[in-house]
Structures are given as C-alpha cells and as structure tokens.
Amino acid sequence: MPKLSNTINIENRRAKFDYQFLDKLIAGLVLRGTEIKSIREGKAGLSDSYCYFRNDELYVKNLHISEYTEASFKQHEPLRERKLLLTKQELNKLLKKVKDAGLTIVPVRLFITERGFAKLEIALAKGKKEFDKRDDIKKKDIEREMQRKF
C-alpha cells in the first residue's frame, strides 16, 4: 500500500492573534467520504470556526470543507456541524472549564495523521483585549528588527 503524504496542515492563524491558548488537545472528526477526500486535497478552512457543547458532546461549527469535485451525487454540505471525538475525561474537563472560567474552545489546526486520519487540534482559550493584541504586534516588530540586525 502506498504511503500517504503528510503535507496537509491547515492552520487558524487568526485564532493566535485573537486568543491566548491555555491548553491544547487533539480530537478526531466524524466525517463523510467526500469530506476526507477534500481535506486530503487541502480544501478546508478554519477561519470562522468554533466549538460548542450539545448534549455533553463537543461539536465544531463553521469548519468549511469544500465539496469534492470528483463526486457524483453524494456530496456533503460544506458548513455542516461535525462531531469531535474525545475521551469522556477530556470532555468533562473541557466542559467544566468552559462553564466555570468563561473560556472558549477554538480550532487551531487541521491535519492528516500518518495513518490517514483527519485530526483537529483544539485549544482552550481566553480572549485577548485590545491592548494585548497591540503588545503582541509590538513584540513581533521588535523581534523582526533584531533578526535584521544579525
């Protein structure tokens, strides 16, 4: 069997700017056949996606996976809600922290494992204030200037 290339690594760069990550987890996704084929082609986007709890299960919403061009009639809906696969302990820990501390869960990265499974890296995050964002921009500018000098 040929080895699958592990080059799919779709990131949510906006989340790094808007949130401070406290804890990261890797979750599996419940997908349909055409969805995994589209992800392997790299046609997915995490820009406006977020995670939420429904009936003690974690779902991701607004994860855009484009329709598979080679499929005939069994297409998937690009923005449908997808269930995330985590252990019961991880779900309980996340649910407790989201309810108590007012934190949120954001998708950070979508990737394909060596075995060919699609995984979603999620982060327990706290929203940044406007002055925090300005401080981050200032730090990046200073680091960039230091790199230029050396």
Number of C-alpha atoms within 10 A of each C-alpha: 3 4 8 12 12 13 13 17 13 18 19 17 12 12 22 15 15 16 20 16 20 10 11 15 14 17 20 15 19 15 14 12 12 20 23 21 19 17 23 21 13 17 17 21 18 22 16 14 19 18 22 16 15 9 5 11 15 19 17 22 17 17 21 20 22 21 18 20 10 10 12 7 6 9 16 17 12 15 14 13 16 17 20 21 18 16 9 11 9 13 16 14 10 21 19 13 14 18 10 9 9 11 18 20 25 25 27 25 19 26 20 20 15 12 10 14 12 20 18 21 16 22 23 21 22 18 15 14 11 9 9 15 15 12 11 12 13 12 12 12 12 12 11 11 11 10 9 8 6 5
